[in-house]
Amino acid sequence: MRGLFAVVLGLCAAVMLPEVAAVRYIVGGNMGWSPNVNYTVWADGKNFYNGDWLFFVYDRNQMNVLEVNQTDYESCNSDHSLHNWTTGAGRDVVPLNVTRKYYFISGKGFCFSGMKVAIDVENPPPPPAASPVKAGSRSLLSTLRGHILFPVLFAVAAAWDSIVMVL
């Protein structure tokens, strides 16, 4: 019975949590991480936020993903990488978990054919401000009914349905 209570409590909490919207970007879109793609154009107009992910898809037998500093990025120098994100599978995921500028290149000469991208990661924008309360607006009871009561009733009904199915 304690386990059922924990499940119901977890469902209630999950229903009331705000949505988190981290984005996973496939670097290069349909072309992936490959030569002769203009990654500056690909990144232009995208907003990269702390918590997003970069997904590099490439030929694992020929290419790699190296994080470098700005100087090595500009000169395509792969000798002093900050981090080698290459796992050998050709499908590498890089978490953007620090607000800063990231520089990625592919070594083995591919950087000189354009396989490099600079990503500027910023903090997510603040949530929109709540609109001011107007006279005649919804009461506290109706607000609670919509945001708390219905999710709780849904969770209790789901738990009840589970109990009935077991019996």
Secondary structure, DSSP 8 states (H G I E B T S, - for coil): -HHHHHHHHHHHHHHHS------EEETTGGG-S-TT--HHHHHTT--EETTEEEEEE--TTT---EE--HHHHHHT--TT-SEE---SSSEEEEEE-SSSEEEEE-TTTGGGGT-EEEEEEE------------TT---HHHHHIIIIIHHHHHHHHHHHHHHHHH-
